[in-house]
Amino acid sequence: MQLSHIFLAVLVTIIWGVNFIFVKMGLGQMTPFMLCTARFILVCIPFIFFIKRPAIPFQWIALYGLTMFALQFFLLFMGIRAGMSPGLASLIMQVQIFFSMFFAASLWKELPTVWQIIGALVSFTGIGLVAIHLDNNITLLGFIYVLAAAAAWGMGNVITKAIGKVNTVSLVVWGSFIAGIPMLVLTLYFDGLHSIVVSYQHLDWRGISAVLFIVYVSTWVGYVAWSWLLGRYSVGMVVPFTLLVPIFGLLSSIMVLHEEFQLWKICAGILVMGGLCVNLIGSRYALKNAK
């Protein structure tokens, strides 16, 4: 992998790690419904008028958009709004890998390897460590929402695999369009038109910068760069870089939001990341032995 491409992969993980900070900023001025709706509408407009629909059945686009985008991000935003810190949210979201394994095993009988099971046990020990430290700063409801968001991401991965090779930019645009429709309806129903207008009228630089970063930096720059790397290199070479996301998420949360840097958070991070490393390295080792 070329050095410049390594830097690009690291840049994407920095963007995705810092993104949790901007989500927190955005939720300080908008409800989760409003922030989700703004994200999806701005991602797909005006691009949907110029980018053709992916060459797959419409129901797959709908399933992808509703699961990978609408459900995942709404649950994540609700979790952070309910009290989960951005740093820990970035850590918990990484267990989506093991939810992907579970759904693949349930739907396609893709039984996990011993290494994958060990990795999952180690990672979920770290998640359990977070769970036993729930207090006024880290709420149970926030924890459940973020864990559910990781599960939605895992299901989205399974759907993406079932879709197969497709134009990623087109899938993101049309998936966002599908996700935006129910989110707009739910926003109007739960928040009301007057509340929406007032919220957007009172957005300051923090709220505006949050929306712009989430839409154009995290989604567009992040997804396009990541897709370009996956198209150029093997999945096994690119995916391990995602291990850096919670590191940047935790560090940025500590520096910007002054999140407490406690020993148990370090231990939880080591367990979750260690389990992910066991999963990645062990799976690669098992594949080599199989050959």
Residue frames as qw, qx, qy, qz and C-alpha x, y, z in Angstrom:
[[0.000, 0.890, 0.456, 0.000, 0.00, 0.00, 0.00],
 [0.410, 0.526, -0.032, 0.744, 1.47, 3.34, -1.05],
 [0.303, -0.205, -0.483, 0.796, 2.39, 5.78, 1.70],
 [0.209, -0.061, -0.094, -0.972, 0.01, 8.44, 0.35],
 [0.600, -0.275, -0.579, -0.478, -2.82, 5.91, 0.39],
 [0.520, -0.285, -0.685, 0.423, -2.00, 4.96, 3.99],
 [0.069, -0.106, -0.250, 0.960, -2.27, 8.64, 4.88],
 [0.424, -0.166, -0.375, -0.807, -5.63, 8.78, 3.08],
 [0.620, -0.316, -0.713, -0.087, -6.93, 5.77, 5.04],
 [0.387, -0.265, -0.548, 0.693, -5.78, 7.33, 8.31],
 [0.108, -0.034, -0.028, -0.993, -7.39, 10.65, 7.32],
 [0.537, -0.299, -0.550, -0.566, -10.72, 8.90, 6.79],
 [0.598, -0.368, -0.672, 0.234, -10.53, 7.28, 10.23],
 [0.207, -0.140, -0.318, 0.915, -9.73, 10.68, 11.76],
 [0.313, -0.161, -0.278, -0.894, -12.76, 12.17, 10.00],
 [0.637, -0.339, -0.615, -0.319, -15.03, 9.37, 11.21],
 [0.518, -0.278, -0.610, 0.530, -13.66, 9.58, 14.75],
 [0.064, -0.098, -0.172, 0.978, -14.07, 13.35, 14.98],
 [0.312, -0.317, -0.564, -0.696, -17.54, 13.04, 13.43],
 [0.464, -0.503, -0.715, 0.143, -18.92, 11.92, 16.80],
 [0.240, -0.332, -0.284, 0.867, -17.98, 15.33, 18.23],
 [0.162, -0.006, -0.312, -0.936, -19.91, 17.11, 15.50],
 [0.419, -0.409, -0.755, -0.296, -22.92, 14.85, 16.10],
 [0.386, -0.494, -0.578, 0.522, -22.87, 15.93, 19.74],
 [0.080, -0.230, 0.004, 0.970, -22.66, 19.59, 18.66],
 [0.266, -0.175, -0.575, -0.753, -25.54, 19.19, 16.22],
 [0.449, -0.469, -0.758, -0.057, -27.74, 17.48, 18.81],
 [0.248, -0.333, -0.428, 0.803, -27.23, 20.46, 21.08],
 [0.201, 0.297, -0.038, -0.933, -29.42, 22.48, 18.70],
 [0.610, 0.108, -0.466, -0.631, -31.52, 19.90, 16.84],
 [0.826, -0.161, 0.424, -0.335, -33.45, 16.79, 17.72],
 [0.456, -0.205, 0.819, 0.283, -32.21, 13.41, 16.42],
 [0.547, 0.591, 0.592, 0.006, -35.09, 13.45, 13.92],
 [0.250, 0.946, -0.016, -0.207, -34.07, 16.87, 12.58],
 [0.210, -0.696, 0.616, 0.303, -30.36, 16.04, 12.36],
 [0.554, 0.064, 0.807, 0.194, -31.04, 12.74, 10.57],
 [0.491, 0.746, 0.447, -0.050, -33.40, 14.43, 8.11],
 [0.103, 0.930, -0.234, -0.264, -30.92, 17.24, 7.37],
 [0.392, -0.460, 0.738, 0.301, -28.15, 14.71, 6.83],
 [0.548, 0.238, 0.781, 0.185, -30.05, 12.54, 4.38],
 [0.403, 0.851, 0.317, -0.113, -31.66, 15.37, 2.42],
 [0.029, 0.904, -0.332, -0.268, -28.38, 17.25, 1.95],
 [0.474, -0.315, 0.768, 0.293, -26.51, 14.08, 0.99],
 [0.505, 0.348, 0.759, 0.217, -28.94, 13.23, -1.82],
 [0.308, 0.887, 0.338, 0.062, -29.91, 16.69, -3.10],
 [0.636, 0.506, -0.061, -0.579, -29.11, 17.83, -5.76],
 [0.088, -0.434, 0.856, 0.266, -27.04, 14.75, -6.64],
 [0.518, 0.221, 0.812, -0.152, -30.01, 12.42, -7.03],
 [0.546, 0.732, 0.159, -0.376, -31.06, 14.40, -10.14],
 [0.356, 0.758, -0.503, -0.213, -27.74, 13.63, -11.86],
 [0.085, -0.375, 0.922, -0.050, -26.74, 10.20, -10.56],
 [0.665, -0.025, -0.569, -0.483, -28.53, 7.16, -11.92],
 [0.803, -0.382, 0.252, -0.381, -30.17, 4.67, -9.60],
 [0.268, -0.435, 0.857, 0.067, -27.99, 1.62, -8.79],
 [0.592, 0.196, -0.609, -0.491, -28.56, -1.26, -11.19],
 [0.100, -0.042, -0.952, 0.285, -30.23, -3.44, -8.54],
 [0.266, -0.595, -0.712, -0.261, -33.87, -4.11, -7.60],
 [0.154, -0.660, 0.037, -0.734, -35.46, -1.15, -5.83],
 [0.779, -0.571, -0.181, -0.187, -36.30, -3.19, -2.73],
 [0.809, -0.091, -0.213, 0.540, -32.59, -3.70, -2.06],
 [0.224, 0.445, -0.081, 0.863, -31.97, 0.05, -2.23],
 [0.506, -0.632, -0.119, -0.575, -34.88, 0.62, 0.15],
 [0.884, -0.393, -0.232, 0.102, -33.65, -2.07, 2.56],
 [0.652, 0.130, -0.183, 0.724, -30.13, -0.63, 2.47],
 [0.018, 0.529, -0.014, 0.848, -31.28, 2.97, 3.01],
 [0.629, -0.609, -0.153, -0.459, -33.69, 2.16, 5.82],
 [0.901, -0.362, -0.159, 0.180, -31.26, -0.10, 7.70],
 [0.705, 0.091, -0.081, 0.699, -27.77, 1.19, 7.00],
 [0.145, 0.374, -0.002, 0.916, -28.75, 4.85, 7.13],
 [0.447, -0.570, -0.175, -0.667, -32.14, 5.65, 8.73],
 [0.839, -0.473, -0.258, -0.072, -32.12, 3.05, 11.51],
 [0.762, -0.023, -0.267, 0.590, -28.40, 3.10, 12.28],
 [0.256, 0.310, -0.131, 0.906, -27.93, 6.86, 12.48],
 [0.476, -0.607, -0.174, -0.612, -31.23, 7.57, 14.22],
 [0.853, -0.435, -0.275, 0.088, -30.33, 5.08, 16.97],
 [0.643, 0.065, -0.205, 0.735, -26.80, 6.51, 17.21],
 [0.007, -0.478, 0.000, -0.878, -28.08, 10.09, 17.45],
 [0.664, -0.587, -0.233, -0.401, -30.68, 9.03, 20.03],
 [0.846, -0.250, -0.319, 0.346, -27.96, 7.30, 22.06],
 [0.430, 0.165, -0.175, 0.870, -25.73, 10.36, 22.16],
 [0.280, -0.531, -0.124, -0.790, -28.73, 12.58, 22.89],
 [0.778, -0.502, -0.302, -0.225, -29.74, 10.21, 25.73],
 [0.524, -0.804, 0.272, -0.070, -26.37, 10.51, 27.47],
 [0.916, -0.021, 0.181, 0.358, -23.77, 8.30, 25.81],
 [0.199, -0.782, 0.279, 0.521, -20.49, 10.19, 25.41],
 [0.639, 0.692, -0.232, -0.242, -19.20, 10.58, 21.82],
 [0.062, 0.611, -0.789, 0.017, -15.91, 8.86, 22.71],
 [0.440, -0.072, 0.866, -0.228, -17.55, 5.74, 24.12],
 [0.720, 0.507, 0.253, -0.400, -20.13, 5.75, 21.32],
 [0.475, 0.691, -0.499, -0.217, -17.29, 5.56, 18.77],
 [0.104, -0.387, 0.907, -0.126, -15.91, 2.56, 20.68],
 [0.575, 0.156, 0.710, -0.376, -19.18, 0.66, 21.09],
 [0.662, 0.587, -0.046, -0.464, -20.07, 1.11, 17.40],
 [0.215, 0.570, -0.764, -0.212, -17.07, -1.03, 16.42],
 [0.421, -0.052, 0.886, -0.186, -18.76, -4.21, 17.64],
 [0.684, 0.474, -0.018, -0.554, -20.80, -3.98, 14.43],
 [0.316, 0.458, -0.806, -0.202, -18.25, -6.47, 13.09],
 [0.082, -0.034, 0.966, -0.245, -19.53, -9.15, 15.47],
 [0.545, 0.404, 0.425, -0.599, -23.17, -8.31, 14.83],
 [0.529, 0.532, -0.451, -0.484, -22.35, -8.78, 11.12],
 [0.156, 0.256, -0.954, 0.003, -20.97, -12.23, 11.94],
 [0.324, 0.171, 0.793, -0.487, -24.09, -13.10, 13.95],
 [0.597, 0.505, 0.142, -0.607, -26.52, -12.03, 11.22],
 [0.442, 0.498, -0.661, -0.348, -24.48, -13.78, 8.52],
 [0.001, -0.126, 0.979, -0.161, -24.50, -16.98, 10.59],
 [0.422, 0.309, 0.637, -0.566, -28.26, -16.70, 11.20],
 [0.593, 0.590, 0.026, -0.548, -29.25, -15.92, 7.61],
 [0.634, 0.593, -0.455, -0.200, -26.63, -17.70, 5.52],
 [0.965, -0.256, 0.038, 0.049, -25.30, -20.34, 7.93],
 [0.518, 0.636, -0.385, 0.423, -21.82, -18.77, 7.73],
 [0.785, -0.563, -0.217, 0.142, -20.51, -20.25, 10.95],
 [0.028, -0.929, 0.340, -0.142, -17.86, -18.10, 12.69],
 [0.693, 0.306, -0.575, 0.308, -14.37, -19.48, 13.23],
 [0.687, -0.473, -0.416, 0.362, -12.94, -20.18, 16.67],
 [0.401, -0.003, -0.079, 0.913, -10.85, -17.00, 16.36],
 [0.179, -0.444, -0.292, -0.828, -13.93, -14.94, 15.59],
 [0.640, -0.596, -0.461, -0.150, -15.77, -16.35, 18.61],
 [0.642, -0.322, -0.294, 0.631, -12.79, -15.62, 20.88],
 [0.210, 0.185, 0.089, 0.956, -12.53, -12.10, 19.46],
 [0.370, -0.566, -0.398, -0.620, -16.24, -11.50, 20.04],
 [0.692, -0.553, -0.438, 0.153, -16.01, -12.69, 23.65],
 [0.524, -0.167, -0.165, 0.819, -13.06, -10.41, 24.33],
 [0.021, 0.311, 0.217, 0.925, -14.74, -7.38, 22.73],
 [0.496, -0.589, -0.423, -0.478, -18.05, -7.89, 24.49],
 [0.641, -0.417, -0.429, 0.481, -16.17, -8.16, 27.78],
 [0.262, 0.003, -0.024, 0.965, -15.09, -4.58, 27.07],
 [0.305, -0.433, -0.391, -0.753, -18.69, -3.61, 26.30],
 [0.646, -0.537, -0.543, 0.018, -19.71, -5.22, 29.59],
 [0.501, -0.224, -0.294, 0.783, -17.11, -3.08, 31.36],
 [0.058, -0.230, -0.159, -0.958, -18.79, 0.01, 29.91],
 [0.511, -0.483, -0.554, -0.446, -22.19, -1.31, 31.01],
 [0.632, -0.488, -0.519, 0.304, -21.19, -1.69, 34.67],
 [0.340, -0.211, -0.159, 0.903, -20.01, 1.93, 34.75],
 [0.056, -0.624, -0.509, -0.591, -23.34, 3.45, 33.74],
 [0.245, -0.450, -0.485, 0.709, -24.11, 6.55, 35.81],
 [0.188, 0.818, 0.307, -0.448, -25.44, 10.06, 35.34],
 [0.040, 0.672, -0.442, -0.593, -22.85, 10.73, 32.63],
 [0.222, 0.182, -0.862, -0.419, -23.35, 7.44, 30.76],
 [0.650, -0.001, 0.316, -0.691, -27.01, 6.42, 30.81],
 [0.518, 0.052, 0.854, -0.004, -28.46, 2.96, 30.32],
 [0.584, 0.685, 0.370, -0.230, -30.81, 4.24, 27.62],
 [0.251, 0.844, -0.382, -0.282, -27.94, 5.87, 25.73],
 [0.283, -0.407, 0.860, 0.120, -25.92, 2.65, 25.99],
 [0.588, 0.301, 0.745, -0.095, -28.80, 0.54, 24.63],
 [0.503, 0.808, 0.101, -0.289, -29.43, 2.94, 21.75],
 [0.131, 0.762, -0.583, -0.249, -25.78, 2.93, 20.64],
 [0.388, -0.190, 0.900, 0.050, -25.51, -0.85, 20.95],
 [0.603, 0.527, 0.571, -0.179, -28.67, -1.14, 18.83],
 [0.368, 0.853, -0.195, -0.315, -27.10, 1.24, 16.29],
 [0.126, -0.532, 0.812, 0.203, -24.08, -1.09, 16.07],
 [0.522, 0.176, 0.832, -0.060, -26.48, -3.98, 15.45],
 [0.539, 0.756, 0.246, -0.280, -28.20, -1.98, 12.68],
 [0.155, 0.780, -0.530, -0.294, -24.79, -1.31, 11.13],
 [0.345, -0.247, 0.902, 0.087, -24.06, -5.04, 11.28],
 [0.578, 0.478, 0.647, -0.138, -27.31, -5.84, 9.50],
 [0.381, 0.860, -0.079, -0.331, -26.51, -3.12, 6.98],
 [0.099, -0.590, 0.752, 0.278, -23.19, -4.83, 6.26],
 [0.471, 0.110, 0.875, 0.025, -25.01, -8.10, 5.56],
 [0.509, 0.738, 0.371, -0.242, -27.41, -6.28, 3.22],
 [0.167, 0.833, -0.390, -0.355, -24.48, -4.60, 1.47],
 [0.273, -0.331, 0.877, 0.215, -22.83, -7.97, 0.94],
 [0.524, 0.395, 0.750, -0.086, -26.07, -9.39, -0.46],
 [0.399, 0.841, 0.061, -0.359, -26.31, -6.47, -2.89],
 [0.831, 0.139, 0.292, 0.453, -22.83, -7.23, -4.24],
 [0.396, -0.147, 0.213, 0.881, -20.73, -4.97, -6.44],
 [0.155, 0.841, 0.497, 0.149, -22.48, -1.71, -7.22],
 [0.274, 0.571, -0.053, 0.772, -21.64, 1.95, -7.71],
 [0.413, -0.365, -0.608, 0.572, -21.07, 3.07, -4.11],
 [0.004, 0.096, 0.058, -0.994, -21.71, 6.77, -4.73],
 [0.439, -0.208, -0.511, -0.710, -25.03, 5.95, -6.40],
 [0.561, -0.362, -0.742, 0.060, -25.98, 3.61, -3.56],
 [0.286, -0.272, -0.453, 0.800, -25.18, 6.27, -0.92],
 [0.169, 0.005, -0.138, -0.976, -27.19, 8.95, -2.77],
 [0.557, -0.226, -0.551, -0.579, -30.25, 6.80, -3.40],
 [0.539, -0.301, -0.734, 0.283, -30.02, 5.09, -0.01],
 [0.135, -0.180, -0.352, 0.909, -29.98, 8.53, 1.64],
 [0.353, -0.108, -0.311, -0.876, -33.00, 9.56, -0.43],
 [0.613, -0.309, -0.692, -0.223, -34.94, 6.51, 0.77],
 [0.464, -0.282, -0.618, 0.569, -33.84, 7.11, 4.37],
 [0.040, 0.004, -0.116, 0.992, -34.79, 10.78, 4.21],
 [0.405, -0.339, -0.503, -0.684, -38.45, 10.19, 3.37],
 [0.624, -0.522, -0.581, -0.010, -39.55, 8.40, 6.57],
 [0.473, -0.240, -0.356, 0.769, -37.24, 10.58, 8.68],
 [0.056, -0.179, -0.132, -0.973, -38.88, 13.73, 7.29],
 [0.544, -0.452, -0.520, -0.479, -42.34, 12.33, 8.05],
 [0.664, -0.422, -0.531, 0.316, -41.30, 11.35, 11.59],
 [0.316, -0.039, -0.188, 0.929, -39.71, 14.77, 12.13],
 [0.264, -0.315, -0.259, -0.874, -42.92, 16.54, 11.11],
 [0.655, -0.451, -0.551, -0.254, -44.99, 14.22, 13.29],
 [0.690, -0.423, -0.431, 0.398, -42.91, 14.27, 16.49],
 [0.387, -0.197, -0.118, 0.893, -41.25, 17.70, 16.32],
 [0.198, 0.831, 0.466, -0.231, -43.84, 19.66, 14.36],
 [0.516, 0.634, 0.214, 0.535, -43.30, 22.20, 11.60],
 [0.166, -0.953, 0.029, -0.252, -43.13, 25.17, 13.98],
 [0.720, -0.609, 0.279, 0.183, -40.43, 23.52, 16.10],
 [0.787, 0.189, 0.318, 0.494, -38.43, 22.68, 12.98],
 [0.295, 0.817, 0.143, 0.475, -38.58, 26.25, 11.68],
 [0.392, -0.901, 0.130, -0.134, -37.60, 27.72, 15.07],
 [0.831, -0.364, 0.291, 0.303, -34.69, 25.28, 15.47],
 [0.688, 0.336, 0.291, 0.574, -33.24, 26.07, 12.06],
 [0.081, 0.912, 0.101, 0.390, -33.72, 29.82, 12.57],
 [0.464, -0.845, 0.241, -0.114, -31.67, 29.69, 15.76],
 [0.935, 0.054, 0.006, 0.350, -28.80, 27.57, 14.46],
 [0.157, -0.915, 0.299, 0.220, -25.44, 29.15, 15.28],
 [0.359, 0.680, -0.622, -0.149, -22.01, 28.37, 13.84],
 [0.305, -0.298, 0.889, -0.167, -21.78, 25.16, 15.87],
 [0.687, 0.313, 0.577, -0.311, -25.00, 23.71, 14.53],
 [0.615, 0.729, -0.130, -0.271, -24.25, 24.75, 10.96],
 [0.146, 0.646, -0.747, -0.050, -20.68, 23.43, 11.07],
 [0.512, -0.122, 0.821, -0.221, -21.98, 20.16, 12.55],
 [0.750, 0.489, 0.355, -0.271, -24.41, 19.62, 9.68],
 [0.484, 0.784, -0.350, -0.169, -21.82, 20.59, 7.05],
 [0.092, -0.545, 0.833, -0.039, -19.18, 18.29, 8.54],
 [0.620, 0.044, 0.744, -0.245, -21.54, 15.33, 8.93],
 [0.726, 0.595, 0.255, -0.233, -22.86, 15.67, 5.37],
 [0.567, 0.795, -0.214, -0.024, -19.95, 16.82, 3.23],
 [0.035, 0.683, -0.715, 0.143, -16.87, 15.69, 5.16],
 [0.498, -0.216, 0.800, -0.256, -17.91, 12.54, 7.01],
 [0.765, 0.365, 0.482, -0.222, -20.35, 11.20, 4.40],
 [0.661, 0.744, -0.054, -0.086, -19.04, 12.46, 1.08],
 [0.190, 0.756, -0.620, 0.086, -15.28, 12.67, 1.64],
 [0.483, -0.370, 0.758, -0.236, -15.24, 9.69, 4.00],
 [0.818, 0.236, 0.488, -0.195, -17.38, 7.32, 1.95],
 [0.667, 0.729, -0.133, -0.079, -15.90, 8.25, -1.44],
 [0.086, 0.727, -0.672, 0.107, -12.29, 7.96, -0.23],
 [0.568, -0.250, 0.749, -0.230, -13.01, 4.70, 1.57],
 [0.838, 0.408, 0.313, -0.182, -14.75, 3.22, -1.47],
 [0.497, 0.786, -0.367, -0.030, -11.81, 4.29, -3.65],
 [0.164, -0.584, 0.779, -0.159, -9.39, 2.50, -1.32],
 [0.715, 0.009, 0.656, -0.241, -11.54, -0.65, -1.26],
 [0.778, 0.604, 0.076, -0.158, -11.62, -0.62, -5.05],
 [0.375, 0.779, -0.497, 0.077, -7.83, -0.39, -5.21],
 [0.060, 0.412, -0.856, 0.307, -6.81, -2.73, -2.38],
 [0.472, -0.231, -0.848, -0.069, -8.13, -5.89, -0.73],
 [0.542, -0.699, -0.220, -0.411, -10.69, -5.65, 2.06],
 [0.843, -0.383, -0.232, 0.297, -8.22, -7.28, 4.45],
 [0.540, 0.127, -0.079, 0.828, -5.73, -4.49, 3.82],
 [0.066, -0.488, -0.124, -0.861, -8.16, -1.59, 4.18],
 [0.605, -0.602, -0.408, -0.323, -10.68, -2.64, 6.85],
 [0.688, -0.317, -0.423, 0.498, -8.14, -2.90, 9.76],
 [0.208, 0.275, -0.084, 0.935, -7.72, 0.89, 9.56],
 [0.453, -0.617, -0.332, -0.551, -11.21, 1.19, 11.11],
 [0.707, -0.388, -0.467, 0.362, -9.57, 0.15, 14.38],
 [0.345, 0.055, -0.158, 0.924, -8.27, 3.73, 14.55],
 [0.216, -0.598, -0.396, -0.663, -11.76, 5.29, 14.54],
 [0.602, -0.719, -0.346, -0.037, -12.51, 4.85, 18.27],
 [0.639, -0.228, -0.143, 0.721, -8.99, 6.00, 19.15],
 [0.145, 0.236, 0.161, 0.947, -9.56, 9.32, 17.37],
 [0.410, -0.627, -0.468, -0.469, -13.12, 9.40, 18.68],
 [0.670, -0.591, -0.357, 0.273, -12.00, 9.05, 22.30],
 [0.517, -0.128, -0.041, 0.845, -9.07, 11.46, 21.93],
 [0.004, 0.395, 0.287, 0.873, -11.18, 14.16, 20.25],
 [0.512, -0.674, -0.461, -0.268, -13.91, 13.75, 22.88],
 [0.659, -0.476, -0.270, 0.516, -11.32, 14.22, 25.63],
 [0.393, -0.030, 0.087, 0.915, -9.70, 17.25, 23.99],
 [0.108, -0.359, -0.356, -0.856, -12.82, 19.05, 22.74],
 [0.581, -0.555, -0.362, -0.472, -15.55, 18.01, 25.16],
 [0.107, -0.545, 0.632, -0.540, -13.24, 17.42, 28.14],
 [0.902, -0.191, -0.280, -0.267, -14.51, 13.87, 28.60],
 [0.551, -0.665, 0.487, -0.127, -12.90, 12.24, 31.63],
 [0.613, 0.460, -0.642, -0.031, -9.98, 9.96, 30.79],
 [0.702, -0.465, 0.407, -0.355, -10.60, 7.18, 33.32],
 [0.182, -0.410, 0.889, 0.086, -8.72, 3.90, 33.76],
 [0.585, 0.236, 0.753, -0.190, -11.77, 1.73, 33.11],
 [0.583, 0.738, 0.036, -0.339, -12.30, 3.45, 29.74],
 [0.145, 0.668, -0.703, -0.198, -8.73, 2.56, 28.77],
 [0.359, -0.134, 0.919, -0.091, -9.35, -1.06, 29.82],
 [0.632, 0.497, 0.500, -0.322, -12.66, -1.20, 27.92],
 [0.455, 0.783, -0.265, -0.331, -10.99, 0.23, 24.83],
 [0.037, -0.517, 0.848, 0.113, -8.15, -2.30, 25.02],
 [0.494, 0.098, 0.845, -0.180, -10.62, -5.19, 25.34],
 [0.624, 0.647, 0.287, -0.330, -12.84, -4.06, 22.46],
 [0.381, 0.786, -0.424, -0.239, -9.93, -3.27, 20.17],
 [0.230, -0.417, 0.879, 0.014, -8.08, -6.42, 21.26],
 [0.631, 0.261, 0.701, -0.205, -11.10, -8.54, 20.35],
 [0.590, 0.758, 0.015, -0.279, -11.29, -6.87, 16.94],
 [0.122, 0.710, -0.676, -0.153, -7.57, -7.56, 16.39],
 [0.448, -0.141, 0.879, -0.083, -8.05, -11.23, 17.34],
 [0.672, 0.519, 0.453, -0.271, -10.93, -11.41, 14.87],
 [0.483, 0.818, -0.217, -0.227, -8.98, -9.83, 11.99],
 [0.041, 0.641, -0.766, -0.045, -5.61, -11.50, 12.57],
 [0.514, -0.086, 0.832, -0.188, -7.07, -14.86, 13.57],
 [0.730, 0.536, 0.316, -0.284, -9.39, -14.98, 10.55],
 [0.434, 0.779, -0.419, -0.172, -6.49, -14.22, 8.25],
 [0.183, -0.472, 0.860, -0.069, -4.39, -16.95, 9.91],
 [0.652, 0.160, 0.696, -0.255, -7.23, -19.47, 9.59],
 [0.673, 0.681, 0.032, -0.287, -7.67, -18.57, 5.89],
 [0.228, 0.709, -0.659, -0.104, -3.97, -19.14, 5.19],
 [0.359, -0.246, 0.888, -0.149, -4.07, -22.54, 6.90],
 [0.722, 0.390, 0.457, -0.343, -7.16, -23.49, 4.89],
 [0.581, 0.733, -0.273, -0.227, -5.21, -22.86, 1.68]]
